Amino acid sequence: MRFYMEWLNVHGMLIMILLMVPNILYALDKKHSAEGNYHNKAVEVIEQIGRIGSMLLMIVNLPLFTYGYWFNHDEISYKVSTGILTLLYWVVWFFYFKKPSFGKAMALALIPTFLFLLSGILLANIPLVLMALTFCVGHCMITYHNNIQKGFSVALRR
């Protein structure tokens, strides 16, 4: 029983399931195309390596590279912060379903990236931190370029 607790992160698995629900609903919606217009093989490979690595490392702890929580209350910080970020992700998805925009699309790219990065830091999971940074580079570039090509305005308000 103790062995699975060392390598399996049940909270991380729950967070991954919750992050996937709105993505699956979006993909099933016939109005939306999951395919973007931005095609850069190198960036797409970087994104996929980061995505799969981050998702896997949110669920599976690698004993040689995962050092546990840094401080006494990091478990609480980890659970509360990932819960809040997941809720925020769902709220942004709710508004994105109603009316897509560049800002919402970028928030939907940045929130899971920040969630992965923060989880890696709080869990002292070095591979997760590296995968989160890899995912950030690829996912944010693809999201940015796809939304620019859709014609969303990126003008900043003053």
DSSP file (Angstrom, degrees, kcal/mol; ACC not computed):
  #  RESIDUE AA STRUCTURE BP1 BP2  ACC     N-H-->O    O-->H-N    N-H-->O    O-->H-N    TCO  KAPPA ALPHA  PHI   PSI    X-CA   Y-CA   Z-CA
    1    1 A M     >        0   0    0      0, 0.0     4,-0.9     0, 0.0     3,-0.3   0.000 360.0 360.0 360.0 -43.3    0.0    0.0    0.0
    2    2 A R  H  >  +     0   0    0      1,-0.2     4,-1.1     2,-0.2     3,-0.3   0.841 360.0  66.1 -66.1 -32.6    2.8    2.4    0.9
    3    3 A F  H >> S+     0   0    0      1,-0.2     4,-1.1     2,-0.2     3,-0.8   0.911  99.2  49.1 -58.0 -46.3    4.6    1.8   -2.4
    4    4 A Y  H 3> S+     0   0    0     -3,-0.3     4,-2.7     1,-0.3    -1,-0.2   0.825 105.3  59.3 -66.1 -28.7    1.9    3.3   -4.6
    5    5 A M  H 3< S+     0   0    0     -4,-0.9    -1,-0.3    -3,-0.3    -2,-0.2   0.788 101.6  55.6 -69.1 -25.7    1.8    6.4   -2.4
    6    6 A E  H << S+     0   0    0     -4,-1.1    -1,-0.2    -3,-0.8    -2,-0.2   0.842 122.6  23.2 -75.4 -32.7    5.4    7.0   -3.1
    7    7 A W  H  < S+     0   0    0     -4,-1.1    54,-3.4    -3,-0.1     2,-0.5   0.629 111.2  73.8-109.8 -15.0    5.1    7.0   -6.9
    8    8 A L  B  <  -A   60   0A   0     -4,-2.7     2,-0.9    52,-0.2    52,-0.2  -0.884  58.3-160.3-106.3 126.9    1.4    7.9   -7.5
    9    9 A N     >  -     0   0    0     50,-3.7     4,-2.1    -2,-0.5     5,-0.1  -0.842   9.9-178.6-103.7  94.9    0.1   11.5   -6.9
   10   10 A V  H  > S+     0   0    0     -2,-0.9     4,-2.3     1,-0.2    -1,-0.2   0.893  82.7  51.1 -63.3 -42.0   -3.6   11.0   -6.5
   11   11 A H  H  > S+     0   0    0      1,-0.2     4,-2.4     2,-0.2    -1,-0.2   0.920 110.2  50.2 -61.9 -43.1   -4.2   14.8   -6.0
   12   12 A G  H  > S+     0   0    0      1,-0.2     4,-2.3     2,-0.2    -1,-0.2   0.879 109.0  52.1 -62.0 -37.6   -2.3   15.4   -9.2
   13   13 A M  H  X S+     0   0    0     -4,-2.1     4,-2.2     2,-0.2    -2,-0.2   0.911 109.4  49.2 -65.2 -42.2   -4.3   12.8  -11.1
   14   14 A L  H  X S+     0   0    0     -4,-2.3     4,-2.5     2,-0.2    -2,-0.2   0.917 110.8  50.2 -62.3 -43.6   -7.6   14.5   -9.9
   15   15 A I  H  X S+     0   0    0     -4,-2.4     4,-2.4     1,-0.2    -2,-0.2   0.910 109.6  51.1 -61.7 -42.3   -6.3   17.9  -11.1
   16   16 A M  H  X S+     0   0    0     -4,-2.3     4,-1.7     2,-0.2    -1,-0.2   0.905 109.9  49.5 -63.6 -40.8   -5.4   16.5  -14.5
   17   17 A I  H  X S+     0   0    0     -4,-2.2     4,-1.4     1,-0.2    -1,-0.2   0.936 112.0  48.5 -61.9 -45.7   -8.8   14.9  -14.9
   18   18 A L  H  < S+     0   0    0     -4,-2.5    -2,-0.2     1,-0.2    -1,-0.2   0.857 110.6  51.0 -64.8 -34.9  -10.4   18.3  -14.0
   19   19 A L  H  X S+     0   0    0     -4,-2.4     4,-0.7     1,-0.2    -1,-0.2   0.828 109.2  52.1 -69.5 -30.8   -8.2   20.2  -16.4
   20   20 A M  H  X S+     0   0    0     -4,-1.7     4,-2.7    -5,-0.2     5,-0.2   0.785  91.3  76.1 -78.1 -26.9   -9.1   17.8  -19.2
   21   21 A V  H  X S+     0   0    0     -4,-1.4     4,-2.4     1,-0.2     5,-0.2   0.929  98.8  40.7 -54.7 -55.4  -12.9   18.0  -18.9
   22   22 A P  H  > S+     0   0    0      0, 0.0     4,-2.3     0, 0.0    -1,-0.2   0.858 114.6  54.3 -65.3 -30.8  -13.3   21.5  -20.5
   23   23 A N  H  X S+     0   0    0     -4,-0.7     4,-2.3     2,-0.2    -2,-0.2   0.907 109.7  46.8 -65.5 -40.9  -10.8   20.6  -23.2
   24   24 A I  H  X S+     0   0    0     -4,-2.7     4,-2.1     2,-0.2    -1,-0.2   0.917 112.0  50.4 -66.6 -43.1  -12.7   17.4  -24.1
   25   25 A L  H  X S+     0   0    0     -4,-2.4     4,-1.2    -5,-0.2    -2,-0.2   0.904 111.2  49.4 -60.7 -41.0  -16.0   19.4  -24.2
   26   26 A Y  H  < S+     0   0    0     -4,-2.3     3,-0.3     1,-0.2     6,-0.3   0.913 110.8  49.3 -64.1 -43.0  -14.4   22.0  -26.5
   27   27 A A  H  < S+     0   0    0     -4,-2.3    -1,-0.2     1,-0.2    -2,-0.2   0.836 110.4  51.3 -66.4 -32.6  -13.0   19.2  -28.8
   28   28 A L  H  < S+     0   0    0     -4,-2.1     2,-0.4    -5,-0.1    -1,-0.2   0.720  85.6 100.0 -77.4 -21.0  -16.5   17.6  -29.0
   29   29 A D    ><  -     0   0    0     -4,-1.2     3,-1.1    -3,-0.3    -4,-0.0  -0.544  67.7-149.6 -69.6 120.3  -18.2   20.8  -29.9
   30   30 A K  T 3  S+     0   0    0     -2,-0.4    -1,-0.2     1,-0.2    -4,-0.0   0.709  89.3  66.2 -66.5 -22.1  -18.7   20.7  -33.6
   31   31 A K  T 3  S+     0   0    0      2,-0.0     2,-0.4    -5,-0.0    -1,-0.2   0.773  94.0  68.5 -71.0 -24.8  -18.5   24.5  -34.0
   32   32 A H  S <  S-     0   0    0     -3,-1.1     2,-0.5    -6,-0.3     3,-0.0  -0.780  71.9-144.0-104.7 137.4  -14.8   24.6  -33.0
   33   33 A S        -     0   0    0     -2,-0.4    -3,-0.1     1,-0.1    -6,-0.0  -0.854   0.8-157.4 -95.8 127.9  -11.9   23.3  -34.9
   34   34 A A  S    S+     0   0    0     -2,-0.5     2,-0.4    -7,-0.2    -1,-0.1   0.681  72.5  89.7 -75.0 -16.7   -9.2   21.7  -32.8
   35   35 A E        -     0   0    0      2,-0.0     2,-0.2    -3,-0.0    -2,-0.1  -0.680  66.3-155.7 -85.9 129.2   -6.7   22.3  -35.6
   36   36 A G        -     0   0    0     -2,-0.4    -2,-0.1     2,-0.2   107,-0.1  -0.461  21.0-125.5 -95.8 173.1   -4.9   25.6  -35.6
   37   37 A N  S    S+     0   0    0     -2,-0.2     2,-0.6   109,-0.1    -1,-0.1   0.621  83.3  93.0 -92.9 -15.3   -3.4   27.5  -38.5
   38   38 A Y        +     0   0    0    104,-0.2     2,-0.5     2,-0.0    -2,-0.2  -0.708  52.7 179.7 -86.1 119.6    0.1   27.9  -37.0
   39   39 A H        +     0   0    0     -2,-0.6     2,-0.4     4,-0.0     3,-0.1  -0.909  18.8 146.9-127.7 105.3    2.4   25.0  -38.1
   40   40 A N     >  -     0   0    0     -2,-0.5     4,-2.8     1,-0.1     5,-0.2  -0.909  31.9-156.7-135.0 104.9    5.9   24.9  -36.8
   41   41 A K  H  > S+     0   0    0     -2,-0.4     4,-2.5     1,-0.2     5,-0.2   0.861  91.4  51.5 -54.4 -42.8    7.0   21.3  -36.3
   42   42 A A  H  > S+     0   0    0      1,-0.2     4,-2.4     2,-0.2    -1,-0.2   0.932 113.2  44.1 -62.3 -45.9    9.8   22.2  -33.8
   43   43 A V  H  > S+     0   0    0     -3,-0.2     4,-2.7     1,-0.2    -2,-0.2   0.891 112.8  52.5 -66.6 -39.4    7.4   24.2  -31.6
   44   44 A E  H  X S+     0   0    0     -4,-2.8     4,-2.4     2,-0.2    -2,-0.2   0.896 110.5  47.5 -63.5 -40.0    4.7   21.6  -31.9
   45   45 A V  H  X S+     0   0    0     -4,-2.5     4,-2.6    -5,-0.2     5,-0.2   0.919 111.7  50.3 -66.6 -43.4    7.2   18.9  -30.8
   46   46 A I  H  X S+     0   0    0     -4,-2.4     4,-2.4    -5,-0.2    -2,-0.2   0.926 111.8  48.7 -59.6 -44.8    8.4   21.0  -27.9
   47   47 A E  H  X S+     0   0    0     -4,-2.7     4,-3.1     1,-0.2    -2,-0.2   0.935 112.5  47.0 -61.1 -46.9    4.7   21.6  -26.8
   48   48 A Q  H  X S+     0   0    0     -4,-2.4     4,-2.7     2,-0.2     5,-0.4   0.891 111.6  50.0 -66.3 -39.4    3.8   17.9  -27.0
   49   49 A I  H  X S+     0   0    0     -4,-2.6     4,-2.4     1,-0.2     5,-0.2   0.945 115.8  43.9 -61.2 -46.7    6.9   16.9  -25.1
   50   50 A G  H  X S+     0   0    0     -4,-2.4     4,-2.5    -5,-0.2    85,-0.3   0.895 115.3  48.5 -64.9 -40.8    6.1   19.5  -22.4
   51   51 A R  H  X S+     0   0    0     -4,-3.1     4,-2.8     2,-0.2     5,-0.2   0.966 116.7  39.8 -64.8 -54.0    2.4   18.6  -22.3
   52   52 A I  H  X S+     0   0    0     -4,-2.7     4,-2.5     1,-0.2     5,-0.2   0.912 118.0  49.2 -65.1 -42.2    2.8   14.9  -22.0
   53   53 A G  H  X S+     0   0    0     -4,-2.4     4,-2.5    -5,-0.4    -1,-0.2   0.924 113.6  45.8 -62.5 -44.8    5.7   15.2  -19.6
   54   54 A S  H  X S+     0   0    0     -4,-2.5     4,-1.4    77,-0.3    -2,-0.2   0.930 114.5  47.2 -64.5 -46.1    3.9   17.7  -17.4
   55   55 A M  H  X S+     0   0    0     -4,-2.8     4,-0.7    -5,-0.2     3,-0.2   0.921 115.3  45.7 -63.5 -43.4    0.7   15.6  -17.4
   56   56 A L  H >X S+     0   0    0     -4,-2.5     4,-3.1    -5,-0.2     3,-0.9   0.915 112.9  49.6 -65.1 -43.6    2.5   12.4  -16.6
   57   57 A L  H 3< S+     0   0    0     -4,-2.5    -1,-0.2     1,-0.3    -2,-0.2   0.660 101.6  62.8 -75.7 -14.9    4.7   14.0  -13.9
   58   58 A M  H 3< S+     0   0    0     -4,-1.4    -1,-0.3    -3,-0.2   -46,-0.2   0.760 117.9  29.9 -71.1 -25.1    1.6   15.5  -12.2
   59   59 A I  H << S+     0   0    0     -3,-0.9   -50,-3.7    -4,-0.7     2,-0.5   0.809 119.0  52.4-102.1 -40.2    0.4   11.9  -11.7
   60   60 A V  B  <  -A    8   0A   0     -4,-3.1     2,-0.5   -52,-0.2   -52,-0.2  -0.882  67.4-150.8-110.0 126.8    3.6    9.9  -11.4
   61   61 A N        -     0   0    0    -54,-3.4     3,-0.1    -2,-0.5    -3,-0.1  -0.813   9.4-144.9 -92.3 130.4    6.4   10.7   -8.9
   62   62 A L    >>  -     0   0    0     -2,-0.5     3,-1.9     1,-0.2     4,-1.6  -0.857  11.3-149.4 -93.6 109.3    9.9    9.7  -10.0
   63   63 A P  T 34 S+     0   0    0      0, 0.0    -1,-0.2     0, 0.0     3,-0.1   0.794  92.4  51.9 -53.8 -35.0   11.6    8.7   -6.7
   64   64 A L  T 34 S+     0   0    0      1,-0.2     3,-0.0    -3,-0.1    -2,-0.0   0.725 122.1  30.5 -74.1 -19.4   15.1    9.7   -7.8
   65   65 A F  T <4 S+     0   0    0     -3,-1.9    61,-1.3     1,-0.1     2,-0.6   0.418 102.4  80.8-121.1  -1.4   14.0   13.2   -8.9
   66   66 A T  B  <  -B  125   0B   0     -4,-1.6    59,-0.2    59,-0.2    58,-0.1  -0.944  50.0-178.8-112.5 119.9   11.1   14.1   -6.6
   67   67 A Y        -     0   0    0     57,-2.2    57,-0.2    -2,-0.6    58,-0.1   0.374  35.8-122.1-103.5   4.0   12.2   15.3   -3.3
   68   68 A G        -     0   0    0     55,-0.9    -1,-0.3    56,-0.1     2,-0.1  -0.343  58.9 -19.9  84.8-171.0    8.9   15.9   -1.5
   69   69 A Y        -     0   0    0      1,-0.1    54,-0.2    -2,-0.1    53,-0.1  -0.454  50.5-143.3 -75.8 143.3    7.6   19.2    0.0
   70   70 A W  S    S+     0   0    0     52,-0.8     2,-0.2    51,-0.2    -1,-0.1   0.902  81.3  22.3 -69.8 -42.6   10.2   21.9    0.8
   71   71 A F  S >  S-     0   0    0     51,-0.2     3,-1.2     1,-0.0     4,-0.3  -0.729  87.4 -99.5-126.2 170.8    8.4   23.1    4.0
   72   72 A N  T 3  S+     0   0    0      1,-0.3     3,-0.4    -2,-0.2     4,-0.2   0.850 119.5  39.5 -59.6 -38.8    5.9   21.7    6.5
   73   73 A H  T 3> S+     0   0    0      1,-0.2     4,-2.3     2,-0.1    -1,-0.3   0.248  82.9 103.4-100.4  13.4    2.9   23.4    5.0
   74   74 A D  H <> S+     0   0    0     -3,-1.2     4,-3.2     1,-0.2     5,-0.2   0.815  74.9  60.5 -66.3 -29.3    3.7   22.9    1.4
   75   75 A E  H  > S+     0   0    0     -3,-0.4     4,-2.4    -4,-0.3    -1,-0.2   0.930 109.0  43.1 -63.4 -42.5    1.2   20.1    1.0
   76   76 A I  H  > S+     0   0    0      2,-0.2     4,-2.8     1,-0.2     5,-0.3   0.933 115.1  49.6 -65.8 -45.9   -1.6   22.5    2.0
   77   77 A S  H  X S+     0   0    0     -4,-2.3     4,-2.7     1,-0.2     5,-0.3   0.910 111.7  50.1 -58.4 -42.8   -0.2   25.2   -0.2
   78   78 A Y  H  X S+     0   0    0     -4,-3.2     4,-2.3     2,-0.2     5,-0.3   0.940 114.3  42.5 -61.5 -50.0    0.0   22.7   -3.1
   79   79 A K  H  X S+     0   0    0     -4,-2.4     4,-1.8    -5,-0.2    -2,-0.2   0.906 118.0  45.0 -68.1 -42.0   -3.5   21.4   -2.7
   80   80 A V  H  X S+     0   0    0     -4,-2.8     4,-2.6    -5,-0.2     5,-0.2   0.941 115.3  46.6 -67.8 -46.9   -5.1   24.9   -2.2
   81   81 A S  H  X S+     0   0    0     -4,-2.7     4,-2.5    -5,-0.3     5,-0.2   0.903 114.2  46.6 -66.3 -40.9   -3.1   26.6   -5.0
   82   82 A T  H  X S+     0   0    0     -4,-2.3     4,-2.1    -5,-0.3    -1,-0.2   0.871 112.9  51.5 -69.0 -33.8   -3.8   23.8   -7.6
   83   83 A G  H  X S+     0   0    0     -4,-1.8     4,-2.3    -5,-0.3    -2,-0.2   0.928 111.9  45.8 -64.7 -44.8   -7.5   23.8   -6.6
   84   84 A I  H  X S+     0   0    0     -4,-2.6     4,-2.7     2,-0.2    -2,-0.2   0.921 113.7  48.6 -64.7 -44.7   -7.7   27.6   -7.0
   85   85 A L  H  X S+     0   0    0     -4,-2.5     4,-2.3     2,-0.2    -1,-0.2   0.873 111.3  50.5 -64.9 -36.4   -5.9   27.5  -10.4
   86   86 A T  H  X S+     0   0    0     -4,-2.1     4,-2.2     2,-0.2    -1,-0.2   0.920 111.4  47.9 -66.4 -43.2   -8.1   24.7  -11.6
   87   87 A L  H  X S+     0   0    0     -4,-2.3     4,-2.3     2,-0.2    -2,-0.2   0.922 111.7  50.0 -61.8 -44.4  -11.2   26.6  -10.6
   88   88 A L  H  X S+     0   0    0     -4,-2.7     4,-2.6     1,-0.2     5,-0.2   0.904 108.5  53.5 -59.6 -42.1   -9.8   29.7  -12.4
   89   89 A Y  H  X S+     0   0    0     -4,-2.3     4,-2.3     1,-0.2    -1,-0.2   0.915 109.5  47.7 -58.6 -45.4   -9.2   27.6  -15.5
   90   90 A W  H  X S+     0   0    0     -4,-2.2     4,-2.4     2,-0.2    -1,-0.2   0.895 110.6  51.9 -64.3 -40.4  -12.8   26.4  -15.5
   91   91 A V  H  X S+     0   0    0     -4,-2.3     4,-1.9     2,-0.2    -2,-0.2   0.929 110.8  47.3 -62.9 -45.3  -14.1   30.0  -15.0
   92   92 A V  H  X S+     0   0    0     -4,-2.6     4,-2.6     1,-0.2    -2,-0.2   0.913 111.1  52.0 -63.6 -41.7  -12.0   31.2  -18.0
   93   93 A W  H  X S+     0   0    0     -4,-2.3     4,-2.8     2,-0.2    -1,-0.2   0.914 105.7  55.7 -58.8 -42.7  -13.3   28.3  -20.1
   94   94 A F  H  X S+     0   0    0     -4,-2.4     4,-1.2     1,-0.2    -1,-0.2   0.929 113.2  40.1 -55.5 -48.3  -16.8   29.2  -19.2
   95   95 A F  H  X S+     0   0    0     -4,-1.9     4,-2.4     1,-0.2    -1,-0.2   0.836 112.7  55.7 -72.5 -32.4  -16.4   32.7  -20.5
   96   96 A Y  H  < S+     0   0    0     -4,-2.6    -2,-0.2     1,-0.2    -1,-0.2   0.890 104.3  54.0 -66.3 -38.9  -14.3   31.5  -23.5
   97   97 A F  H  < S+     0   0    0     -4,-2.8    -1,-0.2     1,-0.2    -2,-0.2   0.874 111.7  46.2 -60.8 -36.8  -17.2   29.2  -24.5
   98   98 A K  H  < S-     0   0    0     -4,-1.2    -2,-0.2     1,-0.3    -1,-0.2   0.925 137.8  -5.6 -72.1 -45.7  -19.5   32.2  -24.5
   99   99 A K  S  < S-     0   0    0     -4,-2.4    -1,-0.3     2,-0.0    -2,-0.2  -0.773  72.8-141.4-154.9 102.7  -17.2   34.5  -26.4
  100  100 A P        +     0   0    0      0, 0.0     2,-0.3     0, 0.0    -4,-0.1  -0.308  28.7 167.7 -63.9 147.2  -13.7   33.6  -27.4
  101  101 A S     >  -     0   0    0      1,-0.1     4,-2.3    51,-0.1     5,-0.2  -0.972  47.5-108.0-152.6 164.6  -11.0   36.3  -27.3
  102  102 A F  H  > S+     0   0    0     -2,-0.3     4,-2.6    51,-0.3     5,-0.2   0.925 117.3  51.0 -60.2 -47.1   -7.2   36.6  -27.4
  103  103 A G  H  > S+     0   0    0      1,-0.2     4,-2.2     2,-0.2    -1,-0.2   0.899 111.7  46.5 -60.9 -42.6   -6.9   37.3  -23.7
  104  104 A K  H  > S+     0   0    0      2,-0.2     4,-2.3     1,-0.2    -1,-0.2   0.902 111.6  51.9 -67.6 -39.8   -9.0   34.3  -22.7
  105  105 A A  H  X S+     0   0    0     -4,-2.3     4,-0.9     1,-0.2    -2,-0.2   0.918 111.5  46.4 -62.5 -43.2   -7.1   32.1  -25.0
  106  106 A M  H  X S+     0   0    0     -4,-2.6     4,-2.6     1,-0.2     3,-0.3   0.882 110.5  53.0 -67.8 -36.6   -3.8   33.2  -23.6
  107  107 A A  H  X S+     0   0    0     -4,-2.2     4,-2.8     1,-0.2    -2,-0.2   0.899 106.6  53.4 -62.8 -38.7   -5.1   32.8  -20.0
  108  108 A L  H  < S+     0   0    0     -4,-2.3    -1,-0.2     1,-0.2    -2,-0.2   0.726 112.9  44.7 -69.1 -20.5   -6.1   29.2  -21.0
  109  109 A A  H  X S+     0   0    0     -4,-0.9     4,-0.9    -3,-0.3    -2,-0.2   0.838 117.6  42.9 -84.9 -38.6   -2.6   28.6  -22.1
  110  110 A L  H  X S+     0   0    0     -4,-2.6     4,-3.0     2,-0.2     5,-0.2   0.846 102.9  63.3 -80.4 -35.3   -0.9   30.3  -19.1
  111  111 A I  H  X S+     0   0    0     -4,-2.8     4,-2.6     1,-0.2     5,-0.1   0.944 107.5  41.1 -60.7 -50.6   -3.0   28.9  -16.2
  112  112 A P  H  > S+     0   0    0      0, 0.0     4,-2.8     0, 0.0    -1,-0.2   0.882 114.4  54.4 -66.0 -32.7   -2.1   25.2  -16.7
  113  113 A T  H  X S+     0   0    0     -4,-0.9     4,-2.5     2,-0.2    -2,-0.2   0.945 111.4  44.0 -60.9 -47.4    1.5   26.2  -17.4
  114  114 A F  H  X S+     0   0    0     -4,-3.0     4,-3.0     2,-0.2     5,-0.3   0.884 112.2  53.8 -64.9 -38.5    1.6   28.1  -14.1
  115  115 A L  H  X S+     0   0    0     -4,-2.6     4,-2.3    -5,-0.2    -2,-0.2   0.929 111.2  45.1 -61.3 -46.0   -0.2   25.2  -12.4
  116  116 A F  H  X S+     0   0    0     -4,-2.8     4,-2.4     2,-0.2    -2,-0.2   0.924 115.8  47.1 -62.8 -44.7    2.4   22.7  -13.6
  117  117 A L  H  X S+     0   0    0     -4,-2.5     4,-2.2    -5,-0.2    -2,-0.2   0.931 113.6  46.5 -64.8 -47.1    5.3   25.0  -12.7
  118  118 A L  H  X S+     0   0    0     -4,-3.0     4,-3.0     1,-0.2     5,-0.3   0.896 112.2  51.6 -62.9 -40.7    4.0   25.8   -9.2
  119  119 A S  H  X S+     0   0    0     -4,-2.3     4,-2.5    -5,-0.3     6,-0.2   0.927 109.7  49.7 -61.1 -44.9    3.3   22.1   -8.6
  120  120 A G  H  <>S+     0   0    0     -4,-2.4     5,-2.8     2,-0.2     4,-0.4   0.891 113.8  45.7 -61.5 -40.1    6.8   21.2   -9.6
  121  121 A I  H ><5S+     0   0    0     -4,-2.2     3,-1.0     3,-0.2    -2,-0.2   0.951 115.6  44.5 -68.6 -49.3    8.3   23.8   -7.3
  122  122 A L  H 3<5S+     0   0    0     -4,-3.0   -52,-0.8     1,-0.3   -51,-0.2   0.834 118.0  44.4 -67.0 -31.9    6.1   23.0   -4.3
  123  123 A L  T 3<5S-     0   0    0     -4,-2.5   -55,-0.9    -5,-0.3   -56,-0.3   0.479 106.9-126.2 -87.3  -2.2    6.6   19.2   -4.7
  124  124 A A  T < 5 +     0   0    0     -3,-1.0   -57,-2.2    -4,-0.4     2,-0.9   0.918  56.2 155.6  52.9  45.5   10.4   19.7   -5.3
  125  125 A N  B  >< -B   66   0B   0     -5,-2.8     4,-1.9    -6,-0.2     3,-0.3  -0.827  23.9-174.4-106.4  92.3    9.8   17.8   -8.6
  126  126 A I  H  > S+     0   0    0    -61,-1.3     4,-2.2    -2,-0.9     5,-0.2   0.884  81.5  52.1 -60.1 -44.7   12.7   18.9  -10.8
  127  127 A P  H  > S+     0   0    0      0, 0.0     4,-2.6     0, 0.0    -1,-0.2   0.888 108.9  52.2 -60.4 -36.6   11.5   17.0  -14.0
  128  128 A L  H  > S+     0   0    0     -3,-0.3     4,-2.6     2,-0.2    -2,-0.2   0.902 108.0  50.9 -65.8 -39.8    8.0   18.6  -13.6
  129  129 A V  H  X S+     0   0    0     -4,-1.9     4,-2.1    -9,-0.2    -1,-0.2   0.934 112.6  46.6 -60.9 -45.4    9.5   22.1  -13.4
  130  130 A L  H  X S+     0   0    0     -4,-2.2     4,-2.0     1,-0.2    -2,-0.2   0.904 113.9  47.2 -64.6 -42.1   11.6   21.4  -16.6
  131  131 A M  H  X S+     0   0    0     -4,-2.6     4,-2.9     2,-0.2   -77,-0.3   0.879 110.0  53.9 -67.4 -37.4    8.5   19.9  -18.4
  132  132 A A  H  X S+     0   0    0     -4,-2.6     4,-2.4     2,-0.2    -2,-0.2   0.907 109.9  46.9 -63.2 -42.0    6.4   22.8  -17.3
  133  133 A L  H  X S+     0   0    0     -4,-2.1     4,-2.0     2,-0.2    -1,-0.2   0.890 112.9  49.6 -66.8 -38.9    8.9   25.3  -18.8
  134  134 A T  H  X S+     0   0    0     -4,-2.0     4,-1.9     2,-0.2     5,-0.2   0.933 112.3  47.8 -63.3 -46.3    9.1   23.3  -22.0
  135  135 A F  H  X S+     0   0    0     -4,-2.9     4,-3.2   -85,-0.3     5,-0.4   0.898 108.3  56.2 -60.5 -41.9    5.3   23.2  -22.2
  136  136 A C  H  X S+     0   0    0     -4,-2.4     4,-2.1     1,-0.2     5,-0.4   0.928 107.1  48.0 -57.9 -48.2    5.1   27.0  -21.6
  137  137 A V  H  X S+     0   0    0     -4,-2.0     4,-1.6     1,-0.2    -1,-0.2   0.957 120.3  36.1 -58.9 -53.0    7.4   27.8  -24.5
  138  138 A G  H  X S+     0   0    0     -4,-1.9     4,-2.4     2,-0.2     5,-0.2   0.939 119.4  46.1 -69.0 -48.2    5.5   25.6  -27.0
  139  139 A H  H  X S+     0   0    0     -4,-3.2     4,-2.7    -5,-0.2     5,-0.2   0.899 113.9  47.3 -66.7 -42.0    2.0   26.1  -25.8
  140  140 A C  H  X S+     0   0    0     -4,-2.1     4,-2.5    -5,-0.4    -1,-0.2   0.896 112.7  49.6 -68.2 -38.8    2.1   29.9  -25.5
  141  141 A M  H  X S+     0   0    0     -4,-1.6     4,-2.6    -5,-0.4     5,-0.2   0.942 114.3  44.6 -63.5 -46.0    3.8   30.3  -28.9
  142  142 A I  H  X S+     0   0    0     -4,-2.4     4,-2.7     2,-0.2     5,-0.2   0.931 114.9  47.9 -64.9 -45.8    1.2   28.1  -30.6
  143  143 A T  H  X S+     0   0    0     -4,-2.7     4,-2.0    -5,-0.2     5,-0.2   0.923 113.1  49.1 -60.9 -44.6   -1.8   29.8  -28.8
  144  144 A Y  H  X S+     0   0    0     -4,-2.5     4,-2.0    -5,-0.2    -2,-0.2   0.960 115.1  42.3 -59.1 -53.8   -0.4   33.2  -29.6
  145  145 A H  H  X S+     0   0    0     -4,-2.6     4,-2.1     1,-0.2    -2,-0.2   0.887 113.1  52.2 -66.2 -39.7    0.1   32.6  -33.3
  146  146 A N  H  X S+     0   0    0     -4,-2.7     4,-0.9    -5,-0.2    -1,-0.2   0.889 112.8  45.4 -62.6 -38.4   -3.2   30.7  -33.7
  147  147 A N  H  <>S+     0   0    0     -4,-2.0     5,-1.9    -5,-0.2     4,-0.4   0.809 109.7  53.3 -78.7 -29.3   -5.2   33.5  -32.2
  148  148 A I  H ><5S+     0   0    0     -4,-2.0     3,-1.3    -5,-0.2    -2,-0.2   0.916 109.1  50.5 -65.4 -42.1   -3.4   36.2  -34.1
  149  149 A Q  H 3<5S+     0   0    0     -4,-2.1    -2,-0.2     1,-0.3    -1,-0.2   0.749 102.7  60.3 -68.6 -23.5   -4.2   34.3  -37.3
  150  150 A K  T 3<5S-     0   0    0     -4,-0.9    -1,-0.3    -5,-0.2    -2,-0.2   0.610 120.2-111.6 -76.9 -11.3   -7.9   34.2  -36.2
  151  151 A G  T < 5 +     0   0    0     -3,-1.3    -3,-0.2    -4,-0.4    -2,-0.1   0.568  60.8 157.2  94.2   9.5   -7.9   37.9  -36.2
  152  152 A F      < -     0   0    0     -5,-1.9     2,-0.3     1,-0.1    -1,-0.3  -0.451  44.1-117.8 -66.6 140.6   -8.2   38.5  -32.5
  153  153 A S        -     0   0    0     -2,-0.1   -51,-0.3     1,-0.1    -1,-0.1  -0.593  25.5-173.4 -79.9 138.9   -6.8   41.9  -31.5
  154  154 A V        +     0   0    0     -2,-0.3    -1,-0.1   -52,-0.1     2,-0.1   0.158  34.9 140.4-114.7  15.7   -3.9   42.0  -29.1
  155  155 A A        -     0   0    0      1,-0.1     2,-0.4     0, 0.0    -2,-0.1  -0.381  49.7-131.2 -61.6 133.1   -3.9   45.8  -28.7
  156  156 A L        -     0   0    0     -2,-0.1     2,-0.2     1,-0.0    -1,-0.1  -0.701  16.5-125.9 -88.4 136.9   -3.2   46.7  -25.1
  157  157 A R              0   0    0     -2,-0.4    -1,-0.0     1,-0.1     0, 0.0  -0.572 360.0 360.0 -80.3 143.9   -5.5   49.2  -23.4
  158  158 A R              0   0    0     -2,-0.2    -1,-0.1     0, 0.0    -2,-0.0   0.377 360.0 360.0-109.8 360.0   -3.9   52.2  -21.8
